[in-house]
Amino acid sequence: MTAPTPKTFNASGVCPPSEHCMIPVLPRLPNVEKMIESKCYFVIHAPRQSVKTTF
């Protein structure tokens, strides 16, 4: 019997939660859905390669 593969972070392609670490976004940005619906501007400030475009 083999040990399960540890989860990793993925910055490209599909991210199945069973294989990749997932950080929930909505608790960290509670108003972002309302801002998008209202067509408001907002800035996502984060280091490079931190999945800003995918978000």
C-alpha positions in Angstrom: 0.0 0.0 0.0 1.4 3.4 -1.0 1.2 6.6 1.1 -1.1 9.3 -0.3 0.5 12.1 -2.3 0.6 15.3 -0.3 -1.4 18.2 -1.6 0.5 20.9 -3.5 -0.3 24.4 -4.7 -1.1 24.7 -8.4 -0.9 28.0 -10.4 -2.0 26.7 -13.8 -4.8 24.6 -15.2 -7.5 22.9 -13.3 -7.2 22.6 -9.5 -9.0 19.6 -8.1 -9.4 20.1 -4.3 -8.5 16.5 -3.7 -5.0 17.1 -5.3 -4.2 20.8 -4.6 -4.3 23.2 -1.7 -7.2 25.5 -2.0 -7.5 28.9 -0.1 -11.1 30.1 0.1 -11.3 33.6 -1.4 -14.8 34.8 -0.4 -14.1 34.9 3.4 -11.1 37.1 2.7 -13.0 39.4 0.2 -16.6 39.4 1.5 -17.7 42.3 -0.8 -16.1 41.2 -4.0 -19.2 39.7 -5.5 -21.2 42.9 -4.9 -18.4 44.9 -6.4 -18.4 42.8 -9.5 -22.2 42.9 -9.9 -22.1 46.7 -9.4 -19.3 47.0 -12.0 -17.0 48.7 -9.5 -13.3 48.9 -9.9 -11.0 47.1 -7.4 -7.4 46.1 -7.3 -6.0 42.7 -6.4 -2.5 43.2 -5.0 -0.4 40.1 -4.6 3.0 38.7 -5.5 3.7 37.4 -9.0 2.4 33.9 -9.8 -0.2 34.0 -7.1 -3.2 33.3 -9.5 -4.4 36.9 -9.7 -5.5 36.5 -13.3 -7.4 33.3 -12.6 -9.2 34.9 -9.7 
